[in-house]
Amino acid sequence: MNTAKLVRMANDIAANFDCGRDRASEVAGVVDHIGRFWSPYMLDAMARHMQSGDIGLSGLAEQALRELIEERSQSAETTHDP
Amino acid sequence: MSQAPSETALAYEAYRRPEDLGAPPSESATMVRLTIDGKTVTVPEGTTVIRAAALAGINIPKLCASDMLEPFGSCRLCLVEIEGAKGFPASCTTEVADGMEVTTQNPRLADLRRNVMELYISDHPLDCLTCPTNGDCELQDMAGAVGLRDVRYGYAGENHLDAEKDESNPYFTFDPSKCIVCSRCVRACEEVQGTYALTIDGRGFESKVAASQDQPFLDSECVSCGACVQACPTATLTETSLIEMGQPEHSVITTCAYCGVGCSFRAEMKGEEVVKMIPNKDGHANHGHSCVKGRFAFGYATHKDRITAPLIRESIDDPWREVSWEEAIGFAADKLSKIREKYGPNSIGGITSSRCTNEETYLVQKMVRSAFGNNNVDTCARVCHSPTGYGLKSTLGESAGTQAFDSVLKANVIMIIGANPTVAHPVFASQMKRRLREGARLIVIDPLQIDLVRSAHVQADCHLQLRPGTNVAIINALAHAVLSEGLEDRPYIEDRCEPDAFEDWRRFILEERNSPEALAEVTGVPAEDVRAAARLYAAGPNSAIYYGLGVSEHAQGSTMVMGIANLAMATGNLGREGVGVSPLRGQNNVQGACDMGSFPHELPGYRHISDAETRALFEREWGVELLPTPGFRIPNMFDAAIAGHFKGLYVQGEDMAQSDPDITHVSDALSSLECLIVQDLFLNETAKFAHVFLPGSSFLEKNGTFTNAERRISPVRKVMKPLAGYEDWEVTQLLANAMGYPMSYGHPSEIMDEVARLTPTFRGVSYEKLDRLGSIQWPCNEKAERGTPTMHVDTFTRGRGLFRLTPYVATQERSTARYPLLLTTGRVLSQYNVGAQTRRTKNDQWHGEDILEIHPHDAEQRGIEQDDWVGLKSRAGDTVLRADVTERVQPGVVYTTFHHPESGANVVTTDNSDWATNCPEYKVTAVQAYKVTRLSDWQLEFGDFTETQLELLRKARAPVSA
């Protein structure tokens, strides 16, 4: 999948939650949004991309995606994906 | 003993002229009692005598009076006697009074009426037997009603019998020799349509109906809505189809398949042929009015380009092969199953259509989630109103407009943002114009000088002509003005909204960066204009926002929708008639397609796929296990296709290869598929990349329902057999069965029953109730048995209203030295969306090609003159269009439409999209324009590809040699 596009999408999402206010709730907003609307396929592609060097994500986008990917890998350990 | 077989049939309604009570109803609550011909009648104060009589079943002869029009009093046929009153007052202009005693018929009245008719007929052709309206002519009926037997004046005197016909309009004929100058057409143009194209020219005997400056209809300001034709009591203005075919014999009430207004129509039929479409006076969305598309542009349904047999081929370079339904469905199912086996369960998907019925879209998403086994389903709302769904759901709690259309009649201030109702939602625009003529104030927020900014008897109080792409800046500035000037509705906010979120939002909006002064440079709108608009909106008392794709089709489409909801909440403008937030939906069933679970992340009724309880409900009913994670959106499907992971797609009634942005990318994606199945009326642009073509059915060929922009579910009724044998839902069912998932619906009503079982907001909807009530606005359930015209009345659907923060983030599409202009795209009145339907009607006479509008200043700089060929280039691609040099656009902005595939507007638009929903940013593309002498390379390639594909289609139809 075109990861440049995924990076742009994630950065756009983060920019719209970034109000220069409460960081924790902004991160939670991005995590919730991407979790609700991205297919697992896209998240997997993003997870692979984030293992590379220059990932091109804004600070807020990166923080949120790392949390989300961590959350997923934890829940994958405890449940069996169909 | 043998029994005679009983004759059974579900009867159509025999054709009859709709009842006309002679004057519109009075809204008064005070009742008045009078006697008419000795009969006691009780009616609201303000009712005219003619209507009171008609309500009592006494039909006073009339010609100039109609219940669609204000009383006029010119024909002198409806005169009556009133006890104690002098002379013979006209019953159409005389209001009832308590104790009034009216006589409608006696020898004196009979003589007078006969004398009036005698004068009319002395200057009227006596060709009744060969006249097009023979059998449905009010003049003829009145001559009969008054008993006219002789014309004492003879017919040799000066007359109008030789007046020349005007046949310039493709849909109706103007024959002035038959005109009685009753002014109904002129009044319909003014009062019903609001265009003021018609006048009575001259005086006395010279009086005649004239279009604009006495021009042919086609060249005049006439918008061809047909209200005048419908109003005409003679054969002066007559549908050309009626002239050709004669009177209809039965009629069926159905719903228009064009825009989101969803007008109700009487399809007036002869056998299976449509003679004319007449807007239904009992239609709750349109009240007897229509536009040029709905009334006249239905010829596409029987156009020669319709494909009526299934087609298959292995590769898009192969000729098509006409095959049986069985073979085509088998071929498609086999391909999809093999792809799934080879590339995994995520490699196939489907797309539902806003041009199809609720039942059909429901079935497609059901097939994808069950038979395909994933959530890779999306719909064309992705590219139009997906931000509406997201924005309104997160702030108010429901993904839909809050009002009924009729609500506008109680609005004091109307704010239109990024919408052009007179061309895209013309019938609602007429209703809006009526309210504006009554004195409602108007704020327009649009980069374009839309018609409503200044047109006949309408003038906007404020036009905030912002730069494309700065919507969120404007809405924040408006909110800042409201809060900084203390104009918010504190008690409403405290009573109905989440307090912490409001406080947070208030602090955010009051930051200096959101002030009108700080944002003036960004938006190009002077701060004082923004403040004036904010004061007007906040003052109300009833302020209503209407918005269109100029809000949603931006990089911050969803933010803007939330900003609109914030502003309405902050000023207390939600939860009653006359206010609200109303998205003007593009296609007829966008609302319905979204309601029916067409998005990859949610099940019908906007319930997220991760919600275990909802999933369990559907799993029980459908007998399958559902994936709890979202599937692909359309652009994700395309990206995955290009990456080689997504290989099979079923598309019902959509044309992404024309409508979606960055066409080159779309074409690449479609070419990467191993199996593309297109179900459509025509070999559309997308179908040129297909391996299976399944012929679709038009709205005239099937049963179902559409849901319009005001959440109104209206019946679509079959008036002719499907040309290819199946309604669209039946084709989906065949495919699902072939894929191994059994479906056995016998009628769309069974599908709606299933939707009602599974969806709380549809719980009370059934075909029986739709037949009974005519239409229903959801939510319709135990709490609202007859539906819900106004939402969020006491509380918001989500409980308390949620103010969401709306930071303005500038779009990445901005003008640069290389691309100094901003392209914004839109529509025209006569064409609809990709034009697949309207281009195959005579509507093409108004708009045969897409034109580039450019400001005289920008044109001059580039040496571009009117009608020159202009190259238009963006970072995505380039195309060539003809120029219209006009001040309708501001300097720095160019505008075009996307109704014709060869114009390639979407070759130029980019993949930039809304952050929340990926709705494309059609409204802002940085471009350069320059004079050229030939078509673009893309256009030349497109022409070749189209020719090749049409040749491959012709081969399917050619007789096979032995």
Contacts between the chains, C-beta under 8 A, distances in Angstrom:
chain1	res1	chain2	res2	distance
A	1	B	639	5.7
A	1	B	640	6.0
A	1	B	643	4.8
A	1	B	645	7.1
A	2	B	639	5.1
A	2	B	642	7.2
A	2	B	643	6.7
A	5	B	639	6.0
A	5	B	911	7.4
A	9	B	915	7.5
A	9	B	918	7.3
A	12	B	555	7.0
A	12	B	809	7.8
A	12	B	915	3.7
A	13	B	915	5.2
A	13	B	916	7.1
A	15	B	807	7.7
A	15	B	809	4.7
A	15	B	915	7.0
A	16	B	556	6.9
A	16	B	558	7.8
A	16	B	559	5.8
A	16	B	807	6.6
A	16	B	809	6.1
A	16	B	915	4.8
A	16	B	916	7.1
A	18	B	807	6.6
A	19	B	508	6.0
A	19	B	805	4.8
A	19	B	807	5.0
A	21	B	504	7.5
A	21	B	508	7.3
A	21	B	805	7.6
A	33	B	916	6.9
A	36	B	601	6.1
A	36	B	608	6.5
A	36	B	610	7.3
A	36	B	630	7.0
A	37	B	601	5.6
A	37	B	630	5.9
A	37	B	633	7.9
A	37	B	916	7.6
A	37	B	917	7.9
A	38	B	630	6.6
A	39	B	346	7.8
A	39	B	375	7.6
A	39	B	376	7.9
A	39	B	600	7.1
A	39	B	629	6.5
A	39	B	630	5.3
A	39	B	631	5.6
A	39	B	632	5.5
A	39	B	636	6.5
A	40	B	629	5.0
A	41	B	346	5.9
A	41	B	632	7.4
A	41	B	640	7.0
A	41	B	645	7.4
A	42	B	636	6.4
A	82	B	625	6.5
A	82	B	627	7.0
